[in-house]
């Protein structure tokens, strides 16, 4: 006798036999016991799947929190980037000042040439010996000022170049870190969503 076929009662002369009735009741009790066992197993499996779904939802919430943290960090880094851009503009302004200083240096070179020509003219004039001495003194002062200005310009130019290089390196590192963190957060979120979808599909199928 299979599970799908109801037990058949044997009819005797005085009605159904006791053995067939007892066998039918026993088979029915067995079927009920098996059904209860399967129901218990199914309920236990449903409980496990619900626990897995809750766990996946908690993981997904954590991933969302990580993504929000990464977004906040990106916003902070963008503020820092704006500050770096402002510093870069200041460095560009400094470069303009350096260009003006170079022009002034060129004018000083022209002045030095003019002073040299004046020195040559004054060599033939004894009466202008005092003025020549004063001009020489001025030339020496200008030369010292010129050397100092050149050194200062070189130092400012080197400092500006080093500062710009440091800012560019910091900006490149910041962008690389942001992109890596964003990709990692997106990957984790995608994996969590895929796991949650698979768990829900499995739960729905069962």
Secondary structure, 3 states (H helix, E strand, C coil): CCCCCCCCCCEECCEECHHHHHHHHHHHHHHHHHHHHHHHHHHHHHHHHHHHHHHHHHHHHHHHHHHHHHHHHHHHHHHHHHHHHHHHHHHHHHHHHHHHHHHHHHHHHHHHHHHHHHHHHHCCCHHHHHHHHHHHHHHHHHHHHHHHHHHHHHHHHHHHHHHHHHHHHHHHHHHHHHHHHHHHHHHHHHHHHHHHHHHHHHHHHC
